[in-house]
Amino acid sequence: MTKDILQFFKNLFYHLYIHPVFFYAGIGVVIVFVVSFFIPSLFLPSQILLLILLVVFIFDIGLLFLPISRVDAERIVGHRFSNGDQNKVDLYIYNKYSFDIQADIIDELPPEFQVRDFEIKKTISAANKVHLPYLMRPTFRGLVGFGDIHIYVTSPLRMIKRRYTIKAAKEVAVYPSVVDLRKYELMAFSNKIFQHGLKKVRKLGHTMEFEKIKEYVPGDDFRTVNWKATAKSNKLMVNQFQDERSQSVYCIVDKGRVMKMPFDGLSLLDYAINTCIILSNVVLRKQDYAGFFSFSKRVDNRVAADKRATQKERIMEALYNVKTDFFESDYGRLYADIKKNITHRSLLFLFTNFETLDGLTRQLPYLKAISKNHLLIVIFFQNTELEHLAEAPADTDVKLYDKVIAEKFIFEKKLIVQELKKYGIMCILTKPQNLTVDALNKYLEIKARNMI
């Protein structure tokens, strides 16, 4: 019994907070006492008011600190967040009191989000449960940790608040974007992209992918004669095979300092990584071999091209660990690595960024060498801030100077495109928000044209 009493007072000391209504009521009682100094007949009513306030205060303590009633909470969040997307977090609050309560809910969000004023106010009916979902948009990759859930409960008397702390600590990994995988799958497998003069042709070949057995006609290869079928049918029968339709597709991400440029909260590196996981998923669904690696001073995070069932998860784990190292990217090392490890002709998507023609000129010999043995697609980014400067009205000398410089750099991007095309290197100049769509369209176009 003594232990229960001590526990009650301990909870009272740690979890009781005075509601502002109590202070307002107390100020009102004090004012009545002051007035009673001039009007003695008000002294007794002021004493009665003070007594009522204290009784209500004590009764409110009894209501909220009853051991048989309490408030509980649960946070449901996935094991992974999708970088750059809105991720849903479900919060459930259970009111086990026999009366309606006002709840102020504070969820301890990961400090990486820098949200310091998160609070939800909600009235919850007696013996009821409420669902309070909210969205979070990470702009980074890595492990983040949620803390506890704090709920400040107020009864209808509104004299005090009782704090409940529900232990709900959980770590969540922020992975490259996976929210839009289904949407881009539907886009990739629709036929709309093939409606502009492109015709899909099914070729017959001599791979190990069996098509059917058919009767021999002049021109068929004698090496494909099926002697067992010939003996059974008393006709010359041959095996027919499908042409090999699976190609190796590698996503290569430059993680040097040029990819750290920010756009809408994400870096260019994050945009490239989000596109890689979506593009790799479509590649695997198209029965091609998907692979990935990154490079800067050295080549790492390698995933060899394959189309096994676990390939998407392997690529996602590799993408999760890619971080910029702020070095100048070594294209010579990239060329040597590709020449050594990718021995057959493949489709290479190179995600990088060139701001000046001089920057491209230094790396052009390596890009030309890579494109001799592989189908290389160089993807780099438009600087949208420069476009805003170029479109802004120039009403001062400084703005005019900024406008001219911005137009110069925009024109230089176009020169980079022309320089790459001059040497037969395919390229995509895109805005960060359009990166995924442009990369998928290029892959689907290459597949439709049988360019590899």
PyMOL commands that set and color helices and strands:
alter all, ss='L'
color gray80, all
select helices_A, chain A and resi 2-15+20-38+40-64+111-113+181-188+192-194+222-224+227-233+257-260+268-285+311-320+331-341+357-373+384-391+397-422+432-448
alter helices_A, ss='H'
color red, helices_A
select strands_A, chain A and resi 16-18+71-76+80-82+87-95+101-107+120-124+128-136+142-146+149-154+160-166+170-175+204-215+237-242+248-254+262-263+266-267+289-295+299-306+347-351+375-381+426-430
alter strands_A, ss='S'
color yellow, strands_A
deselect
rebuild
show_as cartoon
